[in-house]
Amino acid sequence: MSSAATPAADAASITNPASPASDAAATRLVLPVGADTAVRVEPMLQHKAVYPFTQADVIAWRAALATNGYLFLSDLLPREEVFHARRCVVERLRERGVLPPLEAEASDEDALFATAEDPTQPANLLSDIDLQRDPAVVSVLEHPRLFELFHALLAPLVDDAEGKPDQEQATVPSVHVWTSRYKWLRGMPQGQCTGLHLDRVYMQAASPLLSLWLPLGDLTPAHGNLVVARASHRSAQFQRLRDEYGRSDAGAKGNGTTSGWIDVAHYTNEPVEWVSSPARCGDVVILDLTVLHCTSRNVSDEYRLSCDTRWTATCSSADDEDSPSPPSASIRFKRQDDP
């Protein structure tokens, strides 16, 4: 179902805001986005990530990403490791006074809550480089499974003996996978959201390049979820947007964040297939650099904790172990074993 934008919604208009919704419940959700607009969404297509990955998995995931512009993988990462990273972030917010101190009788579960006395106060996690480099946080954002995943997604499939990709024989060549050294760690306060944009305007980098969105908590519709305009990376409807805005340096101007956003209200009268789903610790969403996306507004009393990272790969011959870092005007990359 395609849908246009609708008048703004608040928490009362979100289906089942208090707990993660099923796909059935997510259908016909109206989520608040931007300052005064809401969009009707359908659930994202989700793929269960069973580790270790099979070749059939890889082929299906690559096809889904190419078709939809996003790939939602559920349970990719161990939940307990993601919860540990979340605990580190929450503790930092308590140290800085953004969250209230824990009471003496607080349980381990209480220590994971990100409920603030003033949930509109900025968390300022984007500038907290020390937190981004905390071992518990890095161990999740640079998890070995992520390097394996992006090796599979970014390396071209090898043709079989007849010259055509075959599901049983397709393999990935030797590649070096790189991830961004900087981590876009976010603590979205109440009433705020990430505006509509293409990631490409923030990083005019050599392809292939993919974005990863990783929730650091179990997110309900009330927390604000990732919202994607499905197939907007390839549809004729958004061709002009991709050619003009998508090739600009809008994201690098101004403050480097909101300066790259565009008004979702521009699409009020256009049929856009918006998709969104609640996400849990361990889930990830991979995004094409040119797919249009945003997040819905956080209408809960908790900070929405999440992180974005960038991933790319360079090919090399079997005897070339010193693959050069991928060129980029704005991002520094590292390999799995780099300090």
C-alpha positions, -999 to +999 in steps of 0.1 A: +000+000+000+013+034-009+004+063+012+008+101+014+017+120+045-011+128+069-015+154+097+008+150+127+003+122+151+011+120+188+016+091+211-021+085+215-024+077+177+003+051+177-009+016+178+004-003+209+031+023+219+040+005+252+055-027+238+071-039+206+044-045+181+040-075+158+040-070+120+003-074+121-001-046+146+024-024+128+002-024+096-017+009+094+005+025+120+006+063+117+039+076+129+048+113+136+078+125+115+092+160+111+077+189+130+041+186+121+036+157+098+028+120+101+030+091+077+011+059+074+035+030+073+035-007+065+059-032+083+094-037+070+103-070+054+124-088+080+149-116+076+158-138+104+196-139+107+208-174+116+245-176+123+266-188+105+252-174+073+245-197+044+251-188+008+214-189+002+210-163+030+235-141+013+219-142-021+184-135-006+198-106+015+216-090-015+184-093-036+163-077-008+187-048-004+188-042-041+150-043-044+140-024-013+170-002-005+171-016+030+177-049+047+163-056+081+180-085+098+166-097+131+187-113+159+220-108+140+239-099+171+238-115+206+213-096+227+234-098+259+263-081+242+241-053+228+226-048+263+261-045+277+269-017+253+236-001+262+245-002+299+277+017+291+258+044+273+232+047+300+259+049+327+276+077+308+243+097+307+240+092+344+275+104+350+267+136+330+235+142+349+213+136+318+197+107+336+190+106+373+213+085+396+202+049+403+186+042+437+204+019+461+179-009+456+178-006+418+179-039+399+201-048+369+170-042+347+166-007+362+202+001+352+192-003+315+164+023+316+171+056+299+141+075+315+150+111+323+134+136+346+136+160+316+135+138+286+138+168+262+174+175+273+200+168+246+221+137+251+250+150+230+263+115+223+275+124+188+304+144+203+313+118+230+343+102+212+355+085+244+322+067+247+323+057+210+356+040+218+346+023+249+355-014+245+320-026+253+305-003+227+331-010+200+327-048+205+291-044+193+296-018+166+325-037+152+313-072+160+329-100+139+295-109+126+291-074+111+325-078+093+313-112+080+280-097+069+294-069+050+320-091+034+291-112+021+270-081+010+298-061-006+319-087-024+306-095-059+293-130-064+315-153-085+299-167-116+297-205-119+314-224-147+286-215-171+290-178-165+258-173-145+254-168-107+243-201-091+228-202-056+248-233-047+281-223-062+282-185-058+310-174-035+326-141-025+362-132-035+389-120-012+381-085+000+391-062+027+361-049+047+363-014+063+341+004+088+340+040+097+362+050+127+336+076+138+304+062+151+272+082+149+260+074+184+226+089+192+204+095+222+172+110+207+153+130+233+116+133+236+099+152+209+128+149+184+135+128+154+160+125+126+149+143+095+143+130+060+176+126+040+198+104+019+231+094+035+249+102+003+248+139+010+269+135+041+296+114+025+306+118-011+327+086-009+337+060-034+312+031-037+304+005-026+293+020+007+265+010+029+250+024+062+242+003+092+215+014+118+217-005+151+193+000+180+208-001+214+176-012+231+142-027+224+124+001+205+086+005+203+068+029+179+066+054+208+105+056+209+106+065+172+116+039+146+135+040+114+112+050+085+122+042+049+107+052+016+109+017+001+127+014-033+133+052-034+170+044-043+159+032-077+124+045-085+117+070-112+097+090-087+128+100-068+153+102-098+155+140-097+160+140-060+188+115-063+205+134-091+203+169-076+200+168-038+216+133-037+248+145-054+251+177-035+271+184-004+241+196+016+250+174+045+285+189+048+272+224+050+259+242+081+260+220+112+266+188+092+234+172+106+201+191+101+216+209+072+212+178+051+175+172+060+146+178+036+110+185+046+089+153+046+059+176+040+071+179+004+057+144-001+023+151+014+005+147-019+027+120-034+022+083-031+052+070-011+055+035+002+067+042+038+078+012+058+088+009+095+090-017+122+099-019+159+134-032+165+150-051+193+185-055+207+204-077+182+185-064+151+202-043+124+191-024+093+214-019+064+206+010+041+216+019+005+233+052+004+206+067-018+175+054-001+153+081+015+148+076+052+142+093+086+131+083+120+097+089+136+095+113+165+102+100+200+070+105+220+081+083+250+098+095+282+130+076+274+159+085+252+161+064+220+196+050+219+210+039+185+241+041+164+249+045+127+281+032+111+294+031+075+308+001+058+327-005+026+352-029+010+382-030-013+392-059-035+427-072-037+446-101-052+455-131-032+491-118-027+481-082-019+475-080+018+481-042+020+449-030+004+447+008+005+421+025+026+390+033+006+391+070-006+367+094+010+366+131+015+349+130+049+353+095+065+382+076+079+380+039+078+395+009+096+397-028+091+387-054+117+422-058+132+433-022+129+438-003+162 
